Amino acid sequence: MNNIGIITGREYFTRVKKKSFILMTLLTPLLITTFYGVIIWVSIGQSRTLENQNIVVVDRSGIFSENLKAPESIIFILQESYSTDQLIASDSVNAIVSVSQDYTVDQSLQLKYESMSSLSVSNSSRIEQAFRDVVRDKKLNTLGIAQEAIDSLQTNIVLSQFKVKEDGSTKSSNIGVNTGLGMALAFMIYFFIFLYGVQVMKGVIEEKTNRIVELIVSTVKPFQLMMGKVLGIALVGLTQLTIWIVLTGILMGVVGVIVGLNMGDMKELQNVSNNPGLANVDMNQLQFVSDFLALPLAKIFGVFLFFFMGGYLFYGALFAAIGSAVDSETDTQQFMLPITMPLVFSIAVSFSIVIGDPNGTLATWMSIIPLTSPVTMMVRLPFGPPDWQIYLSMAVMLLSIFGVIAIAGKIYRTGILMYGKKVSYKELARWLFYKN
Amino acid sequence: MSIIQIKEVSKFYANHTALDKVSFDVPKGCIFGLLGPNGAGKTSLIRIINQITAPDEGQILFNGKPLNKEHIKRIGYLPEERGLYKKMTVYDQLIYFARLRGMDASAAKNTINEWLEKFEATTWKKKKIEELSKGMQQKIQFIVTVMHSPDFIILDEPFTGFDPKNTQLIKDEIENLRNQGASIMLSTHRMENVEAICDNVVLLNKASLVAQGTVMDVRNSLKDNTYSITYKGNVDVSSFSGITIKENVQKDGNTTLLFTYNDKPDIQLFSDPMIQISEYREVIPSMQEVFLTLTDSSQ
């Protein structure tokens, strides 16, 4: 047992002292925060610097003149005529939209947009919508429907979702929040298993090709060497995760303070302009945060930690077994496939089918089978799967870890001392039954 | 008293027998040569003594007791295929292996420093293994083998990669260790080294023991009544009736005869006053010859 500790220590300290580890551990939260900050900054900056577009409308058909309503951030200026030379000369006019003289509401509408800058997608659809509304209203008017009736057809829809529990209590449930959180957690586990599983494999291959193994296994049992390596690298991962969470938390907090101040400014702006659109966005953000906080976060984090470690141990032992069976990294391909397949499968299916139906049969089974459960359970977790399924999944995972480690240990024990031999699956199976 | 007793040890692999009922004793306080061609079963035997693998049949005694996990700390092993962590510093590496062998930190520190001084290697402490020359790496590997003061040391080809000066250094260290009471099992293909430093040897061929004893015993066992005489002078040796001449070499006015006596050895045959004898000796096969004869696959 003591030997496992010594080996774990070596694996841990040689890795966390590496420059690449320190760099990646410190840079990732910085990158995440920067990314997050830039998105917020850009979106705030955009809405702030958003200037109204002055668009001259030359309506030769006379259909739109009176009824055209300027959408958000666009000001329509009606003119009898306006030449492109005038547009070039003008500082205030951004574009000309013209309608041909022979247009009637029965035809499809050809709008001509002339500008010195290109049209943004949002403005394009706003302009189209404004013209479409006029045509629609005209058509409805000819059918004898009053303008008030037409206006009353405009409806804002907000879908509020509530999850009903068995004890009859209800809780609001936000698909967006659930999906986002589930996918983020699942992806972290997926990423961690791959990143650190491959490190285990590389470490084993290094020891084998450098022939350190022969020296070490004359002192410790192969099983101790394997476990020391797997556990040491697990600690490296936990260290990285912890630093990521803490650092990202701090940095996000800092960004939050800066952005929060700006949001205060924004609110004043909004009060002045009394822009209902932006206020709506703010409401949505508040809803988002409160829905996130309403989730059982402690439970989710606990289950996440379990599968974070469990998934890694399960796959890490398999990666160790592969490393022991080959002579060099280039030989790993044939054995990697059966390991990477279920992982890639679990992330692909979880992000599509499971997200769509988080409590369906496929989702349930995938979150119990240990090959896919670490990823799938994370995707399901924010949607609140039944507790018994979580416990069953954890129990299955725990048992499987012991099973896989026992199998991997047997392959490892034989494999690490076997050189210059192309190993087949049949051969691997035979190793399981070797005595020392 | 023996440090290691091998009793009827056999090891079978899927397609071949690596060891077939091998038995011998390694006496305490000697340098013991484990010889044999590639594939004779030396590495299998070494792995069994190191408890990396277990014998399929037979038993090994360490200090008279069946070999067990506790004995591992009393054994030092220098594998033929050397290996250290390339990215680790010399000092960290030595400390790591010392701890794996159960040494406590302060004892390990002292021993490591002593050995580094002995090998004039104190300035390498903070260097990574990959920055060292091959010979330097070999020295570190040797320190890893002996730093926990084992009672029994297995050295598999310890001289490869060393220049003549360092080879002598390692030879001296091996003899030092023996003189301090350690028993050393030396596996090598360099027979001149065997003659120079081994007290006892065993020779394995095709999974079985073909010779064992002191170096002289083994060499004597193959002598075939051949003698060599070197003399100056002119005499018709073919007239001597008591000997059969195998070889007659003339060089720098000297004649060297290789011959066998037909009857009992009788130096009187050469009492001719015309002959000035400068050397007369019985020819004893070298370890090289013993090795080649006993492992000749055509036999």
HADDOCK unambig.tbl for C-alpha pairs under 7 A between the chains (distance, minus, plus):
assign (segid A and resid 3 and name CA) (segid B and resid 100 and name CA) 6.09 0.50 0.50
assign (segid A and resid 6 and name CA) (segid B and resid 100 and name CA) 6.86 0.50 0.50
assign (segid A and resid 210 and name CA) (segid B and resid 83 and name CA) 4.98 0.50 0.50
assign (segid A and resid 210 and name CA) (segid B and resid 84 and name CA) 6.67 0.50 0.50
assign (segid A and resid 211 and name CA) (segid B and resid 81 and name CA) 6.09 0.50 0.50
assign (segid A and resid 211 and name CA) (segid B and resid 82 and name CA) 6.16 0.50 0.50
assign (segid A and resid 211 and name CA) (segid B and resid 83 and name CA) 4.60 0.50 0.50
assign (segid A and resid 212 and name CA) (segid B and resid 83 and name CA) 4.24 0.50 0.50
assign (segid A and resid 212 and name CA) (segid B and resid 84 and name CA) 5.43 0.50 0.50
assign (segid A and resid 214 and name CA) (segid B and resid 79 and name CA) 6.93 0.50 0.50
assign (segid A and resid 215 and name CA) (segid B and resid 79 and name CA) 6.60 0.50 0.50
assign (segid A and resid 217 and name CA) (segid B and resid 52 and name CA) 6.15 0.50 0.50
assign (segid A and resid 218 and name CA) (segid B and resid 50 and name CA) 5.37 0.50 0.50
assign (segid A and resid 218 and name CA) (segid B and resid 51 and name CA) 6.54 0.50 0.50
assign (segid A and resid 218 and name CA) (segid B and resid 52 and name CA) 5.63 0.50 0.50
assign (segid A and resid 219 and name CA) (segid B and resid 72 and name CA) 6.17 0.50 0.50
assign (segid A and resid 219 and name CA) (segid B and resid 100 and name CA) 6.80 0.50 0.50
assign (segid A and resid 219 and name CA) (segid B and resid 101 and name CA) 6.55 0.50 0.50
assign (segid A and resid 436 and name CA) (segid B and resid 53 and name CA) 5.37 0.50 0.50
assign (segid A and resid 436 and name CA) (segid B and resid 54 and name CA) 5.68 0.50 0.50
